[in-house]
Amino acid sequence: MQTIHMCDLYGQYFTMKEEIDSAMQEVIKSTKFIKSGKVVDFEEKLAAYLNTNVITCGNGTDALQMAYMALGLKPGDEVITTPFTFVATVETAVLMGLKPVFVDVCQGTYNMDVSQLEDVITPNTKAIVPVHLFGQCANMEEIMAIAPKHNLYVIEDACQALGTDYIFKDGTKQKAGTIGDIGCNSFFPSKNLGCFGDGGAVFAKDDKLAGTIRSIANHGMKAKYQYERIGVNSRLDSIQAAILEVKLKYFDKHIQARQKAAAYYDMHLAELAWIEIPRRVEYSTHTFHQYTLKTDRRDELQAFLKTKGIPSMVYYPEVFHLQEAYKFLGYQEGDFPVSEKLVKTVLSLPMHTELDEEQLEYIVISLKEFFYNI
């Protein structure tokens, strides 16, 4: 059996090696490393896949910051999100002078508990920032019903859910990140669609808003050396765009591979009473950026898996309302009990496109060995 990786990026590369190498060489020969046709081509192809405007940028963190900038949010404005997420969701708001206001997450999906939203909306609230954590959408239909009642923007943190379908009650579908006013994505190497470095994108249905975001990403320019607004320098480089353009061709196949691995985990781990497998919802597909289970014996299990040569990760080990940097927000232990419990019980198993059945079987057998030897 081959070594089990948490995310086998090298193995995936070998399935597309000739095409990726050729694409990279094409950029190197052109010496057009910034703002080349490769970037434009990739943006157009991803826009066609998502059916929305796409503006690429330097990373997912930049995408979130530019979303706040494009909507004209000002210091003191409040944005509602969750304390169980990656730091970028929260830190970008604070860097912009905004005030993050938290609601707890749902026990089974790890996504925003929409039932708590209206309880925390104030006259200073300007946006809701749902996070589609681990590859499954938050309840966007309910969020999109609440937002207009209070004149709020919706910014989707879809950095872990590219390719996920949201399924509305009438049966129509939209891709994660294309439902709210703005969607944010990351092309970090381990993401569903990952490059070989940093990269990100912002999605916007509205053409005018998309133009504003594109200007912000390029120093606020409207034409060369003409600046219409304050901007930043956030660009996807041409080599990364060339790699992503190749990988986009196989993207649906890669999602299916993740879903197949998750189905194997589901089938063989459901019998274990000591763990809870990821819960599915009827309104979203799941693209499994991570396969995250819960167990009260998380730390012991992780240590045991390590002895078996099986990597695992804790996403996430801390909640943000109790982190030193965010104590100024004024929250206390016990304010968000579901999130506080999750950081003590979640464990993500190996999940990537190259997992084979032999590896999956070994992982499952090892988990059963741990629990049945209690």
Summary of the structure (lengths in Angstrom):
residues: 374
radius of gyration: 20.8
end to end distance: 27.1
largest distance: 68.8
contacts: 1295
relative contact order: 0.17
helix: 43%
strand: 17%
